[in-house]
Amino acid sequence: MRNIGRRTGWAVPEVYVAQPPDAGEPPRQLRAFTKLRLERGTSRRVRFTLGRRAFAHWDAGWQVTPGCYRVLAGSSSRGLPLQRPIGIGGARCAPPGR
């Protein structure tokens, strides 16, 4: 995250997970976020660790459906410029844009 403004400000980076269509879940779900104070003209790298539960949905217990998931990150649900596919359960996923 980078503060290009003239004053100290706050940023809230967010991470979403998009489950495979077979899971029958919403298009993406918020799975991690943090609040950062950034002095003017500074930047910070943010790292999130997603456990198994971040990829699970409820179906009489927490289940992880095998398939291609997408992890999306950005400053809001409408601005997610960082995306990466993750294959679970042996799934092979195409890189973004293919």
C-alpha positions in Angstrom: 0.0 0.0 0.0 1.2 3.5 -0.8 0.2 6.9 0.5 0.7 9.4 -2.3 -1.3 12.1 -0.6 -0.1 15.2 1.3 -1.2 14.0 4.8 -1.0 10.9 7.0 -3.8 8.5 6.2 -5.2 5.1 6.7 -5.4 2.2 4.3 -7.4 -1.1 4.6 -6.0 -3.8 2.3 -8.5 -6.6 1.8 -8.2 -10.2 0.6 -11.0 -12.1 -1.0 -11.4 -15.7 -2.1 -13.5 -16.7 -5.1 -14.5 -20.4 -4.8 -15.1 -22.7 -7.8 -18.6 -22.6 -9.3 -19.2 -26.2 -8.0 -19.2 -24.9 -4.4 -22.3 -22.8 -5.1 -21.0 -19.9 -3.0 -21.1 -16.1 -3.7 -18.6 -14.8 -6.4 -16.1 -13.7 -3.7 -15.9 -13.6 0.0 -13.8 -11.4 2.3 -11.3 -13.6 4.1 -8.6 -11.2 5.5 -8.0 -7.5 6.1 -5.9 -5.1 8.2 -5.8 -1.4 8.9 -2.6 0.5 8.2 -1.5 4.0 9.2 0.6 5.5 6.5 2.6 8.7 6.8 2.5 10.8 3.7 4.8 9.6 0.9 5.4 6.2 2.5 4.5 2.7 1.5 4.2 -0.7 3.3 4.2 -4.2 2.0 1.4 -6.3 3.6 1.4 -10.1 3.9 -1.6 -12.3 4.7 -1.6 -16.0 5.5 -4.7 -17.9 4.5 -5.4 -21.2 6.2 -7.7 -24.0 5.1 -10.8 -22.3 6.5 -10.3 -19.4 4.1 -11.2 -21.8 1.3 -14.0 -23.6 3.1 -17.8 -23.3 2.9 -20.4 -24.6 5.3 -22.2 -27.8 4.3 -23.2 -29.7 7.5 -19.6 -28.9 8.5 -16.7 -26.9 7.0 -15.9 -28.4 3.5 -13.3 -27.5 0.9 -14.4 -28.2 -2.6 -11.6 -29.4 -4.9 -11.1 -27.0 -7.9 -9.6 -23.7 -9.0 -10.0 -20.8 -6.5 -8.9 -17.2 -7.0 -7.3 -15.1 -4.3 -7.9 -11.4 -5.0 -6.4 -8.4 -3.1 -6.8 -4.7 -3.2 -8.2 -1.6 -1.4 -11.9 -2.6 -1.6 -14.2 -5.1 -3.1 -14.5 -3.0 -6.2 -10.8 -2.5 -6.6 -8.9 -5.9 -6.6 -6.0 -5.5 -9.0 -4.0 -8.4 -7.5 -5.3 -11.9 -8.5 -3.9 -15.4 -8.4 -5.4 -18.8 -9.1 -4.9 -21.6 -6.6 -5.6 -25.2 -7.3 -6.9 -27.3 -4.4 -7.3 -31.1 -4.4 -5.1 -31.6 -7.5 -6.8 -29.0 -9.7 -4.6 -27.3 -12.3 -5.6 -23.7 -12.9 -4.8 -21.4 -15.8 -3.0 -18.1 -14.9 -5.1 -14.9 -14.9 -6.1 -13.6 -18.3 -6.3 -17.1 -20.0 
